[in-house]
Amino acid sequence: MDLASKTTAELDALAAEYQQEYERLRGRNLAIDMTRGKPAPEQLDLSEGLLETVSLDDCFGEDGTDYRNYGIIDGIPEAKRLFAEYMEVTPEEIIVGGSASLTMMYDTLSGAVLFGMPGGEAPWKDFGKDGAPVKFLCPVPGYDRHFTICERLGMEMINIDMIEDGPDMDAVEAAVKDDASVKGMWCVPKYSNPSGATYSDAVVDRLASMPVAAGDFRVIWDNAYAAHHLGGGPATVKNLLHACKDAGNPDRVLMFGSTSKISLAGAGVAMMAGSLTNIDDAKGKMFVSTIGPDKINQLRHVRFFGDLDGIAAHMDKHAAIIGPKFAAVDEILERRLGGKGIATWTKPEGGYFISVDVLDGCAAEVVRLAGAAGVKLTSAGATFPFGNDPDDSNIRLAPTMPSVDEIHGAMEVFCTCVELAAADKLKQK
């Protein structure tokens, strides 16, 4: 039943039907939050044993170092070995830090603005004689916190469309080839936020080898969902650092990861990996701002997980909790909106989000209607720089926090809001 093929009279009748259903659902007084990709309490409970792995008389490193004290700004050796394997680099190519990779990414880019990057001629704040800002490529729809970093640092953001296997590389290559003010690019290579897309080998190879005008151009490779499958096992992504080395551009990428959605969201371990040149540069900047990370927490994680097999087994438990939630969202979207021509959505195999595209000009209205009916959604436009979706069509769903029963209630509201907004929009044509 394609709504676009309906007559005005038929749309009027449907709109009245949808409005009646919406009023019925609003009367349920729901209070369901699907705004952020938060782990559910059951997921956090999986890491309860993490807090019991270290005691006061057993918080020493393998070489006897007292991890209660200052020092070791780039991470304890045990953590560097484990997470180097996780990031597919050597222990010399990684820094293991505090609890948030977002903090490491912000510090990295603010450091580039203030002090520059290896391969560059000046700090990014001094680029251009006319004071024009540096530019960053932003695949869209994308992660709002990435865009907020650029906004805060005064960078100009350039939208790059996301397609099935990653960003539109023709557009990326055209943007970086001759413009030295383009200093970097955001990438979430596996189960991208919010589309769930995983980068193909061809995309990785093109990112590694493409000609760039800026010698200090950096790909910020936020592999936030490296192990976060929904039941079918994690997807594979070609290692960009290795590809950059093979292409003769070893300093091009900075890779980030964390255990924030593996262990405890607010008390995980974050990491940054890159070439030795980039790691030495980062450590030099960190030396001014820290005396060292929480080494006890790093030791907890090493002892709790043990090795990559331990992490994989733990993530299978996560998948058993959240996989049915994603399946419920997809089933309801298919049943309620399939074939109506008013919405498309992604079917991710991992990550934390589902991306929905509704009719142009309808996303903000859908979010407003849902909020009034007790279902909080991420703001329309949040997946674009400055919160400006030029088509007003994209909505990010975050199914992990609510229960399956809550998801059923929330998605019935959501689908009704999509139908109502679409019918009203089509009546205007």
QUIPETA-V58988 format. One record per residue. N is the residue number from 1. PHI is phi as a letter, one per 20 degrees, with the letter a starting at -180 (999 if undefined). OMEGA is omega as a letter, one per 40 degrees, with the letter a starting at -180 (NA if undefined). NEAR is the number of other ideal C-beta (glycine too) atoms within 12 Angstrom. Layout:
n=(N N)
phi=(PHI PHI)
omega=(OMEGA OMEGA)
near=(NEAR NEAR)
//
This chain:
n=(1 2 3 4 5 6 7 8 9 10 11 12 13 14 15 16 17 18 19 20 21 22 23 24 25 26 27 28 29 30 31 32 33 34 35 36 37 38 39 40 41 42 43 44 45 46 47 48 49 50 51 52 53 54 55 56 57 58 59 60 61 62 63 64 65 66 67 68 69 70 71 72 73 74 75 76 77 78 79 80 81 82 83 84 85 86 87 88 89 90 91 92 93 94 95 96 97 98 99 100 101 102 103 104 105 106 107 108 109 110 111 112 113 114 115 116 117 118 119 120 121 122 123 124 125 126 127 128 129 130 131 132 133 134 135 136 137 138 139 140 141 142 143 144 145 146 147 148 149 150 151 152 153 154 155 156 157 158 159 160 161 162 163 164 165 166 167 168 169 170 171 172 173 174 175 176 177 178 179 180 181 182 183 184 185 186 187 188 189 190 191 192 193 194 195 196 197 198 199 200 201 202 203 204 205 206 207 208 209 210 211 212 213 214 215 216 217 218 219 220 221 222 223 224 225 226 227 228 229 230 231 232 233 234 235 236 237 238 239 240 241 242 243 244 245 246 247 248 249 250 251 252 253 254 255 256 257 258 259 260 261 262 263 264 265 266 267 268 269 270 271 272 273 274 275 276 277 278 279 280 281 282 283 284 285 286 287 288 289 290 291 292 293 294 295 296 297 298 299 300 301 302 303 304 305 306 307 308 309 310 311 312 313 314 315 316 317 318 319 320 321 322 323 324 325 326 327 328 329 330 331 332 333 334 335 336 337 338 339 340 341 342 343 344 345 346 347 348 349 350 351 352 353 354 355 356 357 358 359 360 361 362 363 364 365 366 367 368 369 370 371 372 373 374 375 376 377 378 379 380 381 382 383 384 385 386 387 388 389 390 391 392 393 394 395 396 397 398 399 400 401 402 403 404 405 406 407 408 409 410 411 412 413 414 415 416 417 418 419 420 421 422 423 424 425 426 427 428 429)
phi=(999 f f f e f f f f f f g f f f f f f f f f f f f f f f f l f b c d c e c e e f f g f f f f f d g f g f d e c c f e b c d f f e n f e f f d f o l f e o f g f f f f f e f f f e m c e g f d c d d d e e c f f f f f f f f f f f f f e c n c g n e e a g f f e f n f e m f f f d c e c g c f b e f f g f f g f f f e m e e d d f c f e d f d p f f f f f f f f f e f c d f e e d a b e b d f c l g e d f n f d f e g f f g f f f f d f f c f e f d f c e e e e e f d g d e e d p e n f f d c f f f f f f f f f e n c f e f d c d c b a d g d d d d g e b e c d b c c r f f f f f f f f f f f f g f d b e q e f f f f f f g f f f f e n b f f f f f f f f f f f f f e e g f f f f f g f f f f f f e d g n e m d a c b e c f d a n c b c d d d d g g n d f f f f f f f f f f e n d e c g g g n f e c g m m d e f e l c e c e d c e f f f f f f f f g f f f f f g f f f f f f f f f f f f f f e)
omega=(i a a a a i i i i i i a i i i i i i i i i i i a i i i i i i a a i a a i i i i i i i i i i a a a i a a a a i a a a a a i a i i a i a i a i i i a a i a a a i i i a a i i i a i i i i i a a i i a a a a i i i i i i i a a i i i i a a i a i a a a a i a i a a i a a i i a i a i i a i a e a a a a i a i i i i a a i a i a a i i a i i a a i a i a i i i a i a a a a a a i i a a a i i i a a a a i e a a a i a i i a i i a i i a a a i i a a i i i a i i a a a a a a a a i a i a a a i i i i a a i i i i i a a a a a a a a i a a i i i a i i i a a a a i i i a i a i i i i i a i i a i i i a a a a a i i a i a i i i i i a i a a a i a a i i i a i i a i i i a i i a i i i i i i i a a a i a a a a a i a i a i i a i i a i i a a a i a a i i i i i a a a i i a i a a i i i i i a i i a i a a a i i a a a i a i a a a i i i a a a a a i i i i i i i a a i i a a i i i i a a a i i a a i a a NA)
near=(18 18 33 20 15 23 14 17 11 19 28 17 17 30 27 19 18 34 23 17 26 34 19 17 31 24 14 21 14 28 16 32 26 40 27 27 38 25 33 29 17 22 31 26 17 30 35 18 19 30 19 12 24 27 14 10 8 16 24 21 27 15 11 9 21 20 32 22 16 14 18 31 26 35 44 41 25 33 41 36 28 34 45 31 28 38 44 26 38 21 25 21 38 41 47 48 42 34 28 31 43 31 26 41 43 27 32 44 42 25 33 39 31 20 25 28 38 27 25 29 16 22 22 37 23 19 32 21 8 8 11 19 23 38 31 44 44 40 43 42 46 44 41 37 29 41 35 25 34 37 23 19 30 21 35 27 35 33 32 33 26 38 24 19 26 39 41 24 31 18 25 36 25 21 35 37 18 14 25 25 29 39 46 44 47 45 44 48 46 39 42 45 43 42 43 40 38 34 40 22 21 20 37 36 24 34 43 34 23 34 24 36 23 37 22 36 40 46 47 47 47 47 46 43 44 40 39 47 33 36 22 18 17 28 28 21 37 29 31 43 40 28 31 36 23 17 22 14 33 25 32 43 44 47 48 50 44 40 46 36 45 45 39 29 31 19 25 38 49 45 50 50 46 42 32 22 26 39 37 19 28 42 30 20 30 29 17 14 23 24 14 28 35 31 36 32 37 44 34 35 44 38 30 33 35 21 19 23 15 27 35 23 20 31 36 24 27 39 34 21 30 42 29 25 40 41 26 30 42 29 24 31 37 20 16 29 35 19 16 27 22 41 37 23 35 34 25 42 28 41 44 44 48 49 39 45 35 45 36 23 24 35 43 30 30 45 37 22 36 42 28 23 34 27 41 26 43 40 26 37 27 36 46 38 33 22 24 24 34 20 23 28 34 45 49 45 55 40 48 42 31 40 22 26 15 27 36 29 28 39 42 34 43 48 42 37 44 45 41 39 39 40 39 30 28 31 24 16 16)
//
